Amino acid sequence: MGAAAIDALNRLSPAEIAARLSGSRAEVAAFVREAAEAGSAEAQARFGQMLLDGDGVAKDEAQGFGWFMRAARAGHLEAANMIGRCYDLGWGVPVDKTVAAAWYKRAAERGLVWAMYNYATLLALGHGVPQDRAYALALFRRAAAAGNAKAMNFVGSFHEDGWVVACDMVEAARWYREAAEGGDFRGQFNHARMLIANDAVPAALPWLASAWTGGNARFRGQVLAWIEDQPAALRKAVKSAIDSQ
């Protein structure tokens, strides 16, 4: 498919496009694939994500990676970031943190906020690149300024752990609160920890419940381990808040 196919898609009216996107997930996937095969980088990135998630199509991480690559070669920044994610987490390709970092860096340097966060994470941990926490913090701050709640949480952890900056629990608590209010489940958990440390348990419990609801299985395991280390009365209160979700 080529210019003729693109022209045919461009001739669709807004109402026709809306109709094509309002069908079943399988019908939407078929339309997105049609646009992807016609050469639309945006559609290629979206179809790659649909393959990765099994959204309207059979889940196929390897094919999803291939579509991300096609879109990235056309200059699509989100697709470049997703190639980084694929190499970072082993979606459709073997895990390779060094290659992941290179793709994240490429998209981060062109201003993609999620790529800044992902690249900064590897820099902070020294995964695939030499550890550079100072540069990581600078990137986290840029991503946080753009509204990325996960980056806000990471900035909080730098202040709590004394990485690059002096340990400052007040500043850590401020960043965790912003991350929590921004919807990051780890930020919600850390905000709750800070509240508990200041004897504000009733205020902390709803945040712990929200973190539990939004968190993944690995995170929930970490929360359960944390709960078991708490005094009996707090354990009971936290478990009750979680069970109410």
LOVO-323157 format. One record per residue (C-alpha): x, y, z. Coordinates in nm, 3 decimals. Layout:
# LOVO-323157
<r xx="X" yy="Y" zz="Z"/>
...
***
This chain:
# LOVO-323157
<r xx="0.000" yy="0.000" zz="0.000"/>
<r xx="0.120" yy="0.355" zz="-0.058"/>
<r xx="0.012" yy="0.702" zz="-0.165"/>
<r xx="-0.319" yy="0.586" zz="-0.311"/>
<r xx="-0.414" yy="0.415" zz="0.014"/>
<r xx="-0.319" yy="0.722" zz="0.216"/>
<r xx="-0.525" yy="0.939" zz="-0.017"/>
<r xx="-0.826" yy="0.711" zz="0.029"/>
<r xx="-0.797" yy="0.737" zz="0.406"/>
<r xx="-0.753" yy="1.113" zz="0.388"/>
<r xx="-1.076" yy="1.140" zz="0.192"/>
<r xx="-1.274" yy="0.990" zz="0.477"/>
<r xx="-1.494" yy="1.247" zz="0.647"/>
<r xx="-1.476" yy="1.301" zz="1.024"/>
<r xx="-1.811" yy="1.121" zz="1.054"/>
<r xx="-1.679" yy="0.823" zz="0.855"/>
<r xx="-1.365" yy="0.804" zz="1.068"/>
<r xx="-1.574" yy="0.825" zz="1.386"/>
<r xx="-1.794" yy="0.545" zz="1.258"/>
<r xx="-1.491" yy="0.326" zz="1.183"/>
<r xx="-1.361" yy="0.390" zz="1.535"/>
<r xx="-1.692" yy="0.323" zz="1.710"/>
<r xx="-1.727" yy="-0.043" zz="1.621"/>
<r xx="-1.608" yy="-0.349" zz="1.808"/>
<r xx="-1.248" yy="-0.362" zz="1.917"/>
<r xx="-1.177" yy="-0.605" zz="1.634"/>
<r xx="-1.327" yy="-0.361" zz="1.383"/>
<r xx="-1.126" yy="-0.073" zz="1.527"/>
<r xx="-0.809" yy="-0.283" zz="1.509"/>
<r xx="-0.883" yy="-0.367" zz="1.145"/>
<r xx="-0.920" yy="0.002" zz="1.062"/>
<r xx="-0.602" yy="0.098" zz="1.249"/>
<r xx="-0.415" yy="-0.179" zz="1.069"/>
<r xx="-0.544" yy="-0.053" zz="0.735"/>
<r xx="-0.406" yy="0.292" zz="0.814"/>
<r xx="-0.080" yy="0.141" zz="0.942"/>
<r xx="-0.030" yy="-0.060" zz="0.625"/>
<r xx="-0.103" yy="0.253" zz="0.423"/>
<r xx="0.197" yy="0.417" zz="0.588"/>
<r xx="0.058" yy="0.624" zz="0.874"/>
<r xx="0.323" yy="0.634" zz="1.148"/>
<r xx="0.060" yy="0.722" zz="1.408"/>
<r xx="-0.148" yy="0.420" zz="1.309"/>
<r xx="0.163" yy="0.199" zz="1.307"/>
<r xx="0.238" yy="0.302" zz="1.667"/>
<r xx="-0.124" yy="0.248" zz="1.772"/>
<r xx="-0.147" yy="-0.089" zz="1.602"/>
<r xx="0.179" yy="-0.193" zz="1.767"/>
<r xx="0.023" yy="-0.112" zz="2.105"/>
<r xx="-0.291" yy="-0.307" zz="2.017"/>
<r xx="-0.079" yy="-0.611" zz="1.932"/>
<r xx="0.118" yy="-0.569" zz="2.253"/>
<r xx="-0.201" yy="-0.557" zz="2.459"/>
<r xx="-0.409" yy="-0.805" zz="2.260"/>
<r xx="-0.662" yy="-0.527" zz="2.205"/>
<r xx="-0.894" yy="-0.630" zz="1.922"/>
<r xx="-0.630" yy="-0.865" zz="1.782"/>
<r xx="-0.445" yy="-1.171" zz="1.905"/>
<r xx="-0.166" yy="-1.066" zz="2.139"/>
<r xx="0.164" yy="-1.076" zz="1.952"/>
<r xx="0.451" yy="-0.887" zz="2.113"/>
<r xx="0.697" yy="-0.963" zz="1.834"/>
<r xx="0.466" yy="-0.819" zz="1.568"/>
<r xx="0.389" yy="-0.524" zz="1.794"/>
<r xx="0.760" yy="-0.453" zz="1.818"/>
<r xx="0.786" yy="-0.464" zz="1.439"/>
<r xx="0.515" yy="-0.200" zz="1.401"/>
<r xx="0.679" yy="0.020" zz="1.664"/>
<r xx="1.003" yy="-0.002" zz="1.468"/>
<r xx="0.832" yy="0.102" zz="1.143"/>
<r xx="0.674" yy="0.401" zz="1.317"/>
<r xx="0.997" yy="0.498" zz="1.494"/>
<r xx="1.189" yy="0.493" zz="1.167"/>
<r xx="0.936" yy="0.745" zz="1.040"/>
<r xx="1.016" yy="0.971" zz="1.336"/>
<r xx="0.733" yy="0.877" zz="1.574"/>
<r xx="0.863" yy="0.957" zz="1.925"/>
<r xx="0.613" yy="0.748" zz="2.122"/>
<r xx="0.702" yy="0.448" zz="1.907"/>
<r xx="1.072" yy="0.509" zz="1.979"/>
<r xx="0.994" yy="0.511" zz="2.350"/>
<r xx="0.797" yy="0.187" zz="2.312"/>
<r xx="1.093" yy="0.020" zz="2.142"/>
<r xx="1.285" yy="0.115" zz="2.454"/>
<r xx="1.012" yy="-0.042" zz="2.666"/>
<r xx="1.023" yy="-0.360" zz="2.460"/>
<r xx="1.398" yy="-0.397" zz="2.509"/>
<r xx="1.370" yy="-0.290" zz="2.873"/>
<r xx="1.105" yy="-0.550" zz="2.962"/>
<r xx="1.153" yy="-0.820" zz="2.699"/>
<r xx="0.834" yy="-0.760" zz="2.503"/>
<r xx="0.884" yy="-0.936" zz="2.170"/>
<r xx="1.263" yy="-0.912" zz="2.190"/>
<r xx="1.527" yy="-1.028" zz="2.439"/>
<r xx="1.589" yy="-0.790" zz="2.729"/>
<r xx="1.873" yy="-0.550" zz="2.649"/>
<r xx="1.893" yy="-0.254" zz="2.886"/>
<r xx="2.169" yy="-0.087" zz="2.684"/>
<r xx="1.961" yy="-0.081" zz="2.367"/>
<r xx="1.657" yy="0.026" zz="2.571"/>
<r xx="1.853" yy="0.320" zz="2.710"/>
<r xx="1.962" yy="0.427" zz="2.362"/>
<r xx="1.602" yy="0.438" zz="2.239"/>
<r xx="1.481" yy="0.619" zz="2.549"/>
<r xx="1.760" yy="0.872" zz="2.512"/>
<r xx="1.671" yy="0.933" zz="2.148"/>
<r xx="1.310" yy="1.016" zz="2.233"/>
<r xx="1.399" yy="1.204" zz="2.554"/>
<r xx="1.636" yy="1.436" zz="2.371"/>
<r xx="1.352" yy="1.525" zz="2.137"/>
<r xx="1.127" yy="1.617" zz="2.429"/>
<r xx="0.909" yy="1.313" zz="2.495"/>
<r xx="0.824" yy="1.324" zz="2.866"/>
<r xx="0.774" yy="0.949" zz="2.916"/>
<r xx="1.109" yy="0.883" zz="2.751"/>
<r xx="1.271" yy="1.128" zz="2.993"/>
<r xx="1.123" yy="0.933" zz="3.282"/>
<r xx="1.224" yy="0.594" zz="3.142"/>
<r xx="1.578" yy="0.704" zz="3.056"/>
<r xx="1.619" yy="0.870" zz="3.395"/>
<r xx="1.512" yy="0.547" zz="3.566"/>
<r xx="1.789" yy="0.351" zz="3.394"/>
<r xx="2.041" yy="0.626" zz="3.472"/>
<r xx="1.941" yy="0.632" zz="3.838"/>
<r xx="1.978" yy="0.256" zz="3.871"/>
<r xx="2.276" yy="0.213" zz="3.640"/>
<r xx="2.091" yy="-0.035" zz="3.422"/>
<r xx="2.229" yy="-0.048" zz="3.068"/>
<r xx="2.419" yy="0.277" zz="3.116"/>
<r xx="2.673" yy="0.406" zz="3.367"/>
<r xx="2.492" yy="0.528" zz="3.677"/>
<r xx="2.442" yy="0.904" zz="3.666"/>
<r xx="2.202" yy="1.010" zz="3.937"/>
<r xx="2.266" yy="1.381" zz="3.889"/>
<r xx="2.154" yy="1.368" zz="3.526"/>
<r xx="1.871" yy="1.133" zz="3.622"/>
<r xx="1.741" yy="1.384" zz="3.875"/>
<r xx="1.757" yy="1.662" zz="3.616"/>
<r xx="1.548" yy="1.451" zz="3.378"/>
<r xx="1.303" yy="1.354" zz="3.651"/>
<r xx="1.259" yy="1.721" zz="3.735"/>
<r xx="1.191" yy="1.805" zz="3.370"/>
<r xx="0.936" yy="1.525" zz="3.344"/>
<r xx="0.778" yy="1.628" zz="3.675"/>
<r xx="0.750" yy="1.989" zz="3.558"/>
<r xx="0.557" yy="1.855" zz="3.258"/>
<r xx="0.313" yy="1.680" zz="3.492"/>
<r xx="0.451" yy="1.326" zz="3.504"/>
<r xx="0.343" yy="1.192" zz="3.845"/>
<r xx="0.583" yy="0.897" zz="3.838"/>
<r xx="0.873" yy="1.137" zz="3.794"/>
<r xx="0.744" yy="1.340" zz="4.089"/>
<r xx="0.756" yy="1.028" zz="4.303"/>
<r xx="1.113" yy="0.958" zz="4.196"/>
<r xx="1.218" yy="1.314" zz="4.283"/>
<r xx="1.068" yy="1.252" zz="4.626"/>
<r xx="1.277" yy="0.938" zz="4.667"/>
<r xx="1.595" yy="1.132" zz="4.582"/>
<r xx="1.517" yy="1.370" zz="4.869"/>
<r xx="1.426" yy="1.088" zz="5.106"/>
<r xx="1.736" yy="0.880" zz="5.028"/>
<r xx="1.980" yy="1.169" zz="4.994"/>
<r xx="2.073" yy="1.090" zz="4.636"/>
<r xx="2.247" yy="1.390" zz="4.472"/>
<r xx="2.065" yy="1.627" zz="4.708"/>
<r xx="2.076" yy="1.640" zz="5.088"/>
<r xx="1.826" yy="1.421" zz="5.269"/>
<r xx="1.517" yy="1.637" zz="5.326"/>
<r xx="1.205" yy="1.458" zz="5.450"/>
<r xx="0.990" yy="1.770" zz="5.422"/>
<r xx="1.080" yy="1.808" zz="5.056"/>
<r xx="1.036" yy="1.434" zz="5.001"/>
<r xx="0.688" yy="1.450" zz="5.156"/>
<r xx="0.595" yy="1.743" zz="4.931"/>
<r xx="0.694" yy="1.556" zz="4.616"/>
<r xx="0.522" yy="1.238" zz="4.728"/>
<r xx="0.202" yy="1.434" zz="4.792"/>
<r xx="0.216" yy="1.582" zz="4.442"/>
<r xx="0.278" yy="1.237" zz="4.292"/>
<r xx="-0.012" yy="1.095" zz="4.490"/>
<r xx="-0.247" yy="1.370" zz="4.380"/>
<r xx="-0.127" yy="1.311" zz="4.023"/>
<r xx="-0.244" yy="0.949" zz="4.041"/>
<r xx="0.081" yy="0.754" zz="4.077"/>
<r xx="0.020" yy="0.449" zz="4.296"/>
<r xx="0.376" yy="0.445" zz="4.432"/>
<r xx="0.345" yy="0.814" zz="4.511"/>
<r xx="0.020" yy="0.741" zz="4.692"/>
<r xx="0.190" yy="0.473" zz="4.901"/>
<r xx="0.487" yy="0.697" zz="4.981"/>
<r xx="0.257" yy="0.989" zz="5.066"/>
<r xx="0.072" yy="0.758" zz="5.304"/>
<r xx="0.401" yy="0.654" zz="5.466"/>
<r xx="0.488" yy="1.018" zz="5.529"/>
<r xx="0.145" yy="1.084" zz="5.680"/>
<r xx="0.181" yy="0.782" zz="5.909"/>
<r xx="0.525" yy="0.903" zz="6.018"/>
<r xx="0.353" yy="1.225" zz="6.127"/>
<r xx="0.077" yy="1.040" zz="6.319"/>
<r xx="-0.188" yy="1.114" zz="6.054"/>
<r xx="-0.306" yy="0.755" zz="6.012"/>
<r xx="-0.672" yy="0.836" zz="5.926"/>
<r xx="-0.555" yy="1.062" zz="5.643"/>
<r xx="-0.314" yy="0.795" zz="5.519"/>
<r xx="-0.559" yy="0.506" zz="5.492"/>
<r xx="-0.750" yy="0.627" zz="5.180"/>
<r xx="-0.417" yy="0.681" zz="5.002"/>
<r xx="-0.302" yy="0.330" zz="5.091"/>
<r xx="-0.630" yy="0.190" zz="4.959"/>
<r xx="-0.591" yy="0.385" zz="4.633"/>
<r xx="-0.232" yy="0.266" zz="4.596"/>
<r xx="-0.342" yy="-0.094" zz="4.647"/>
<r xx="-0.618" yy="-0.062" zz="4.387"/>
<r xx="-0.394" yy="0.098" zz="4.127"/>
<r xx="-0.083" yy="-0.108" zz="4.189"/>
<r xx="0.043" yy="-0.415" zz="4.005"/>
<r xx="0.106" yy="-0.758" zz="4.157"/>
<r xx="0.473" yy="-0.691" zz="4.234"/>
<r xx="0.388" yy="-0.365" zz="4.408"/>
<r xx="0.113" yy="-0.530" zz="4.612"/>
<r xx="0.363" yy="-0.788" zz="4.732"/>
<r xx="0.589" yy="-0.506" zz="4.850"/>
<r xx="0.296" yy="-0.340" zz="5.028"/>
<r xx="0.208" yy="-0.665" zz="5.206"/>
<r xx="0.568" yy="-0.701" zz="5.325"/>
<r xx="0.558" yy="-0.342" zz="5.454"/>
<r xx="0.228" yy="-0.405" zz="5.633"/>
<r xx="0.371" yy="-0.703" zz="5.817"/>
<r xx="0.645" yy="-0.483" zz="5.962"/>
<r xx="0.395" yy="-0.238" zz="6.114"/>
<r xx="0.252" yy="-0.237" zz="6.469"/>
<r xx="-0.055" yy="-0.457" zz="6.516"/>
<r xx="-0.307" yy="-0.172" zz="6.535"/>
<r xx="-0.176" yy="-0.015" zz="6.214"/>
<r xx="-0.170" yy="-0.354" zz="6.037"/>
<r xx="-0.534" yy="-0.402" zz="6.122"/>
<r xx="-0.635" yy="-0.054" zz="6.006"/>
<r xx="-0.445" yy="-0.083" zz="5.676"/>
<r xx="-0.580" yy="-0.429" zz="5.597"/>
<r xx="-0.933" yy="-0.307" zz="5.670"/>
<r xx="-0.885" yy="-0.011" zz="5.433"/>
<r xx="-0.752" yy="-0.238" zz="5.159"/>
<r xx="-1.026" yy="-0.498" zz="5.205"/>
<r xx="-1.290" yy="-0.228" zz="5.166"/>
<r xx="-1.181" yy="-0.169" zz="4.804"/>
***
